[in-house]
Amino acid sequence: MKNIIKPNCFYDSILLMQIASVLSKQYSSEVTLMMGTDANKSLLRERKMLTSDGEKASVNDLIICFDKNVDEKKVFDTIETFSKSSSNQKQDLIVEDKIPQNTNLILVSIPGEFVFYEVKKIIEEFVSQGESVLGHKLCIFIFSDNVSIEEEKELKLSALKKNILIMGPDCGTAVVNGLGLGFSNNIRTIFDNNNISKQGIGIISAGGTGLQAIMTMIHNFGYTISQAIGTGSRDLSEEVGGITFLESIKYLEKDPYTKTIILFSKPPSEKVVKKITEYISKNCRKMYVLNLLGLNKKQEVKNIFFAQTMQEAVVKAIKVINPKFEIRNKITVSTSFWVNKLKKTNRKYVRGLFSGGSLCEETAIVLKKYIGDVYSNIPIEKNHKLPNPWKSFKNTIIDLGDDIFTRGKPHPMIDFTFRKERMIEESKDKEVAIIIFDLVLGWGSNIEPIKEIRDTIKLSIKNSNSQILFCAIIVGTEKDVQNYANIERQLKKLGVMTFNSNVTMSEFVGKILQDLG
Amino acid sequence: MKQCSSTKLKVANLGVRWFYESILKQKNIDVVHINWSPKGKTKNVYRLLDKLYKNKNLQKKIDVANKVVIDKISSSAPFLVGIEQAYKVVPEMNKFTILHAGPPIEYEKMCGPMKGAVLGALMYEGIAKDKFEAEKIVLSGKIKFDSCHHHNMVGPMAGVVSASMPVWILKNLTFNNYAYTTLNEGLGKVLRFGAYSKEVIKHLKWMEEILFPVLKKVIKLITKKSYGIDIKTITAQALTMGDECHNRNVAATNLFLKEILPYMIELNLNKKIFLDIIKFISSNPHFYLNISMPACKCSTDIVEGIRFSSVIYTMARNGVNFGIRVSGLPKKWFVAPSGMPKGLYFSGYKESDGNPDLGDSTISEVVGIGAFAMACAPAIVKFVGGVADDAKKYTLDMYKICIGEHKNFLIPQFNFRGTPLGVDIIKVLETGISPIINTGIAHKEPGIGQIGAGILSAPMECFITAFEEFMNEYS
């Protein structure tokens, strides 16, 4: 391993990933580029990619990791040209040194280790000037992860005192006043110019893809979203105590354009859930639908519904607006065709390759009802944790967005590399009956997912002599750049069964596996 | 119910530019991208700064101490009061002592030019007859090495000082302390750039045997009538004449020559000696640097150990490391690897021939001249291929990291605003701006000499370690 240092510069992580892929192609070997922050250095050290030269790098130095000898100057030139060309394309880039005074929404995606003090400074120095957003003088959307839970709590508490709403850290998605932030879909909102609907559904979510799945489902059923607020993945933990959830509830309860509210979270703290439900039943009059993964079914009280899945939550919320609403497209294809086909082989397991954690967890919850044990790198029960996340075992559902796969890499919604490798590996396993995966569309996701994955699917089908069933859940809308219908058509052409609901897909798969015994 | 009236979003993007672009793609939103980088700060620096902001009492004490420091520096009155051989005046100096520029360093670790200068100095002293013998003596451990800065001295470039070398004696009349520097040898192949050929040694001998006695008599005549030559006034005047008194000393050298000329005539010197000396001084535009440097040194030694002060009183380089010392943390060096100056090279040389940053002359920037007074010397920016406006920018940037302004060093084009004075390590870390430095560039091999001149910023790392130690000491 060789490290080259480019001193006194700063590039953002996404630009570096783009440059890394250009250089990797150029030198046909993996090249990694990272700023010399403590967190990045320890990551490179772990991966045995940091040399003594790299150790000396400071936060202002770029570390370039190569496994061969290359011409330093040529590499620097590539970086220069690339960063210049990407800035030339966007001539409308308005760059400021300081946050303008009347700002009311700030997006933060700086390296996690700097988030606490930078955001704290923003909070301390903030003087309200502009109009409020989401009932607060300022909203701060923190995309960065790698922020400690103590820091998160302190930030949220100090923000509260100044009427500032913090979405995040580790907040992937939100739609605020009709504007999609982070990984987000083009959905119908009450802010659309031609929207005739008077009221919409508000969403508060601790999960990014969970939020995307919920809002696209609402859109695809023909209904409208008022606001979709991301809270960061740990907001309902005992330490943070649901600060952002409560603040958002207070706003949406008062918001005249919000009819009903869906709350979504990955496994939360029971204590905090109690606090939230008590608050709602005491202070709120609107209907709240809670889909809290891993939470045991609660008795429904007053204006709170508990839903087991995102789909159930969406249906219940829509029913508040339209009591006659029913899902029409339940499973139309019979499972028996595949059961009979698979019975002739030794194939009996499912392998799930997800880019979204919420979708992964929801799948595991549904499958459990049909087949019992489901293994995962993010299991719902601790004893089902895969000892080696790189190797599947029996029925396995993988979250490829997990830290171990993404550190220093683009998210699997953008970069399909791991997923492609894993799909081919799974397709060679003679015991695998079904491979399921998600395709998340929208801003931030891969622009041409089919082009990216087509050959892999073809090869995987070939590897299994067409014996394996491929299923995909598509999260997206017809307004997304990738276009839902277009993606669906192309997947079908490749021989992949497509679903617009993750629960439907999971139930379908569960039934087949159950019948296979 | 009427159409939902959306509150107007005013968005700022801090971090990845992709977020900014994805917002532009969606709709016509008022959005700006913020130019962000950690500015050299580690997470620990962020943490300590936060700790400092919470401690108002400490902040107050630091403010008071820093004011004291710049007042003392600004009110110093350095006068040239004498010239003498080093061993006679410099503290703890004997035949086997060799002083060098920058933070302390062992011979084995010295850079090429400094090693060359050490060998040359031993030949000049007659301790060794050639470089091989000189090296043998050094390796035998017979020679004691130390930083100039530990002996009230400063040395340009390699800064090598041996016992017999004549040194200027500067006295700070306000505080009655002294500082010393050798005489400037001229440009090209000279000892301070690591050259040690026969001509170099011969020239040093001429300085000791011919130049020194004359200058000694001159200064004696002057000190009979006055305290000596007021160096602060010459510097202040030169700043209004296009010098910054570090890398450009043309005006100051002429002003100095004008001061001593009547006394030289009064001495009735032999005509050849008289001409040689005048030619030597007037052909060397940096002659004044070696008088300005000790003037700066005696104006800063007095602020060593002002409790709670976060202002630096030393910046110096030994060609391997860059070191700073902080007033409130007396005598401690905080070092980081020396950087490479960006600049112009004499024909036939290129950047890869250059030695990393070297010399004690950065004492100039510590008292607000040199690169800090660049706005006075627009001609200097040609070293870095810049334009005259860049000179202003360099000075304006330095105000952002300084406590105050010099009372006497004024910048005409800024309406006689004082030069930025008193680099605060806290401000350096807050702004991510590190002090800028003008410097000469030595060839990295010993014996070759100066190959260019340029500009660079002090390394951030030494400010980080100094600040960590500062907070350790005072919070």
Chai-1 contact restraints between the chains, C-beta under 6 A:
chainA,res_idxA,chainB,res_idxB,connection_type,confidence,min_distance_angstrom,max_distance_angstrom,comment,restraint_id
A,F10,B,S37,contact,1.0,0.0,6.0,A-B,restraint_1
A,D12,B,V16,contact,1.0,0.0,6.0,A-B,restraint_2
A,D12,B,R17,contact,1.0,0.0,6.0,A-B,restraint_3
A,I14,B,V16,contact,1.0,0.0,6.0,A-B,restraint_4
A,I14,B,W18,contact,1.0,0.0,6.0,A-B,restraint_5
A,V59,B,P38,contact,1.0,0.0,6.0,A-B,restraint_6
A,V59,B,T42,contact,1.0,0.0,6.0,A-B,restraint_7
A,N60,B,G40,contact,1.0,0.0,6.0,A-B,restraint_8
A,L93,B,H33,contact,1.0,0.0,6.0,A-B,restraint_9
A,I94,B,V32,contact,1.0,0.0,6.0,A-B,restraint_10
A,V95,B,H33,contact,1.0,0.0,6.0,A-B,restraint_11
A,V95,B,N35,contact,1.0,0.0,6.0,A-B,restraint_12
A,E96,B,V32,contact,1.0,0.0,6.0,A-B,restraint_13
A,E96,B,I34,contact,1.0,0.0,6.0,A-B,restraint_14
A,D97,B,N35,contact,1.0,0.0,6.0,A-B,restraint_15
A,I99,B,A12,contact,1.0,0.0,6.0,A-B,restraint_16
A,I99,B,I34,contact,1.0,0.0,6.0,A-B,restraint_17
A,N102,B,K10,contact,1.0,0.0,6.0,A-B,restraint_18
A,T103,B,K10,contact,1.0,0.0,6.0,A-B,restraint_19
A,T103,B,A12,contact,1.0,0.0,6.0,A-B,restraint_20
A,N104,B,K10,contact,1.0,0.0,6.0,A-B,restraint_21
A,L105,B,L9,contact,1.0,0.0,6.0,A-B,restraint_22
A,L105,B,V11,contact,1.0,0.0,6.0,A-B,restraint_23
A,I106,B,A12,contact,1.0,0.0,6.0,A-B,restraint_24
A,L107,B,N13,contact,1.0,0.0,6.0,A-B,restraint_25
A,L107,B,F19,contact,1.0,0.0,6.0,A-B,restraint_26
A,V108,B,L14,contact,1.0,0.0,6.0,A-B,restraint_27
A,V108,B,G15,contact,1.0,0.0,6.0,A-B,restraint_28
A,S109,B,G15,contact,1.0,0.0,6.0,A-B,restraint_29
A,S109,B,V16,contact,1.0,0.0,6.0,A-B,restraint_30
A,S109,B,F19,contact,1.0,0.0,6.0,A-B,restraint_31
A,I110,B,G15,contact,1.0,0.0,6.0,A-B,restraint_32
A,I110,B,W36,contact,1.0,0.0,6.0,A-B,restraint_33
A,E113,B,K43,contact,1.0,0.0,6.0,A-B,restraint_34
A,F114,B,P38,contact,1.0,0.0,6.0,A-B,restraint_35
A,Y117,B,Y46,contact,1.0,0.0,6.0,A-B,restraint_36
A,Y117,B,D50,contact,1.0,0.0,6.0,A-B,restraint_37
A,G130,B,K10,contact,1.0,0.0,6.0,A-B,restraint_38
A,E131,B,T7,contact,1.0,0.0,6.0,A-B,restraint_39
A,E131,B,K8,contact,1.0,0.0,6.0,A-B,restraint_40
A,V133,B,T7,contact,1.0,0.0,6.0,A-B,restraint_41
A,N177,B,S6,contact,1.0,0.0,6.0,A-B,restraint_42
A,N177,B,L9,contact,1.0,0.0,6.0,A-B,restraint_43
A,I190,B,C4,contact,1.0,0.0,6.0,A-B,restraint_44
A,F191,B,C4,contact,1.0,0.0,6.0,A-B,restraint_45
A,F191,B,S6,contact,1.0,0.0,6.0,A-B,restraint_46
A,K198,B,M1,contact,1.0,0.0,6.0,A-B,restraint_47
A,Y257,B,C4,contact,1.0,0.0,6.0,A-B,restraint_48
A,W443,B,S22,contact,1.0,0.0,6.0,A-B,restraint_49
